[in-house]
Amino acid sequence: MISALIIVFREVIEAGLIVGIVLAATTGVPGRGRAVLLGVIAGVLGACLVAAFAGEIANLFQGSGQELFNAAILFLAVVMLTWHNVWMASHGREMARELKAAGHQVKTGERTLTALSIVVGVAVLREGSEVVLFLYGIGAQGGTSAAAMVAGGGLGLAAGAVVSALMYFGLLTIPAGKLFQVTSGLITLLAAGMAAQAVIFLQNGGWLEFLTGTVWDTGWLIQDDSLTGRMLHTLIGYSQAPNGAQLVAYGATIAVILVLMRLVNAPRQKHGHA
């Protein structure tokens, strides 16, 4: 029961942090709740499918199919997060102004909602498939009843949801004018962390074999498998011992997002001064 509680709690927090940031980033956009719910449902269904066919996926590419699949969905999430931030660079100020007008609804958020719905789905898919596989492994070892696993999983789900809600409501205390800046920064770091993690999957699958040497090790301060380490990993892509390729992917993702945001925002600023 305890092991199931810890596993579910840990994975729910990781997915919940991303869902909370997405909800905060789309404050005032009609239909955001539906888009997030669809993403969660799709992620849960996808996680069940991944868990059910994990062996077949791994055999598709001579044992490295799971790594390639994981890298692919992470890169998809990076693209969607990048799209959102670029969209926000051109619409964020408009949304911030409209949020201050009582009863006024923002009508231009449909495209970014689709992108972030996919991101939520990917987050739930990734963490949900880990939950299913971990719990299956616990059950296969024996010594734990199904009822105990269900009880532990339920408690872990509830506790993780509470922590995720606190994160979300904490973001909402930020003034509307600054909220989009904060969430854009968090999403940029989320995307960079996902890109770095995708590189690890490619390296583990033998698809990427350069800059594999460890650059530094901060395991003495924060371990990857600690609760703090996993939360930081989800939020900013923390890794206690990153290699060169990870850091290149991390830095390149941030640079690309910032450059695209600047390019999209530049014509608006020029037009505003004209």
Stockholm file with secondary structure:
# STOCKHOLM 1.0

chainA/1-274         MISALIIVFREVIEAGLIVGIVLAATTGVPGRGRAVLLGVIAGVLGACLVAAFAGEIANLFQGSGQELFNAAILFLAVVMLTWHNVWMASHGREMARELKAAGHQVKTGERTLTALSIVVGVAVLREGSEVVLFLYGIGAQGGTSAAAMVAGGGLGLAAGAVVSALMYFGLLTIPAGKLFQVTSGLITLLAAGMAAQAVIFLQNGGWLEFLTGTVWDTGWLIQDDSLTGRMLHTLIGYSQAPNGAQLVAYGATIAVILVLMRLVNAPRQKHGHA
#=GR chainA/1-274 SS CHHHHHHHHHHHHHHHHHHHHHHHHTTTCTTHHHHHHHHHHHHHHHHHHHHHTHHHHHHHTTTCHHHHHHHHHHHHHHHHHHHHHHHHHHHHHHHHHHHTSTTCCCCCCHHHHHHHHHHHHHHHHHHHHHHHHHHHHHHHHCSSCHHHHHHHHHHHHHHHHHHHHHHHHHHHTSCHHHHHHHHHHHHHHHHHHHHHHHHHHHHHTTSCCSSCSBCCCCTTTCCTTSHHHHHHHHHHCCCSSCBHHHHHHHHHHHHHHHHHHHHHHHHHHHHHHC
#=GC SS_cons         CHHHHHHHHHHHHHHHHHHHHHHHHTTTCTTHHHHHHHHHHHHHHHHHHHHHTHHHHHHHTTTCHHHHHHHHHHHHHHHHHHHHHHHHHHHHHHHHHHHTSTTCCCCCCHHHHHHHHHHHHHHHHHHHHHHHHHHHHHHHHCSSCHHHHHHHHHHHHHHHHHHHHHHHHHHHTSCHHHHHHHHHHHHHHHHHHHHHHHHHHHHHTTSCCSSCSBCCCCTTTCCTTSHHHHHHHHHHCCCSSCBHHHHHHHHHHHHHHHHHHHHHHHHHHHHHHC
//
